[in-house]
Amino acid sequence: MIEAAEAACGFTSGRVRNDLDSDRMLAFALVRAIEIVGEAAGRVSVPTREAAADIPWGLIVSMRNRLIHAYFEIDHEVVWKTATEELPQLLPRLRALVRNAGGDG
């Protein structure tokens, strides 16, 4: 989750929202990174989810499902907000979770 979230944040560095509409590679990259975050979230154990109840696990997985199953209806506003606002807020929480668990993310 951490690697994919960091990638998405990196993809938006130096970019503006309008770039998402004009750069297909950026759009594909962001969508794929967000999908990976959601896929990984779905594989997090129940005890880990319970230990980090402040992380919206269900919403993260739901976002992945929406992207996978409704590809031609993807809202670029939601993708941009996820990549530029929500993932940067999620990263410190994930890093802390990994630190506390002694894992590598």
Order of alpha helices (4+ residues) and beta strands (2+ residues): alpha-alpha-alpha-alpha-alpha-alpha-alpha
